[in-house]
Amino acid sequence: MKNDGLRYGLVAILVVILVGLIGVLVMSTRNSSWFGFGGSTEIVKEQEFDLTDISRLTLNFVAGDVEIKYSDNDKLKVIQYSNQSRKNNLFDSKQSGKSLEIVEYERTQWFSFGFDFSKFEIYLPASYDGDMVIKTVSGSIDVYDYYQWNTAEVKSTSGKIHFYDEIVSDQMNFKSVSGDIISSQLQTKNIELKTTSGKIEVEAVVGDVNASSVSGRIVMNQVVGKLNASTTSGKIEINQFTILNDSSLKSVSGKIKVHFSSDVNCRMEASSVSGNIEYPYNGTVLGTDPYYKLNVKTTSGKIELTQ
């Protein structure tokens, strides 16, 4: 009997502890801090930078979301928001020659519980036309306005990458491991879009495109240029494709669908192990010679080519 009472007492204590931890977790998700540490999100640092002699700009952050918008003057403004009241882990800047880097260092924090959240608002002049590098580990990257850069490199590990307006750049490299890559309009000579489990969606693109996703789908509209796209289990859908160089589309188990624009010269070669293949007008060529070659291959998915 004594042992039963002891067991019941221990169970009751564990239940109380568990309920308390659940309550703390709920409060942390609502208030973005645990045990009262951190408080509400507020501006913790704000700084302006002169970009007159800068030809390469790097934004390198760890755990914060990044929002890039037009600046109302010719200077770069960086605003950091945080739910932590302490003044460590703030962004810093490093300049070497014509290169400027805005960097957030790794958090070194002891005996801290909960979410250490940051957000970065970047006000970038439209006149900046040098190399642009944007990196974050666990935050999303949102670019809201039109920009024209020499080269553009944008990478996120677990956050999405989203361009809401047109981006013009000679070379583009956009990568995310588990986040989506979404874009309005892209104009480039060469671009690489790569994600592991996220989707790739582009409204319009001009240039030579390499796009790959393991388990996410690839959807592009108004594609003008060369296109190499591949997925493992996601579908590939290309609309209004104006092919201007030899291209290829490959998927293991996903469907591939291509709708060509009205003015193309293309020879199609399609193969599928277990899926059906549909050609436009029941033929394998469109337009007149010389043709650009489109190779389409899937293992178990359907191939649908139309005009």
Secondary structure, 3 states (H helix, E strand, C coil): CHHHHHHHHHHHHHHHHHHHHHHHHHHHHHHCCCCCCCCCCEEEEEEEEECCCCCEEEEEECCEEEEEEECCCCEEEEEEEECCCCCCCCCEEEEECCEEEEECCCCCCCCCCCCCCEEEEEEECCCCCCEEEEEECCCCEEECCCEEEEEEEEEECCCCEEECCCEEEEEEEEEECCCCEEEEEEEEEEEEEEECCCCEEEEEEEEEEEEEECCCCEEEEEEEECEEEEECCCCEEEEEEEECCCEEEEECCCCEEEEECCCCCEEEEEEECCCCEECHHHCCEECCCCCEEEEEEECCCCEEEEC
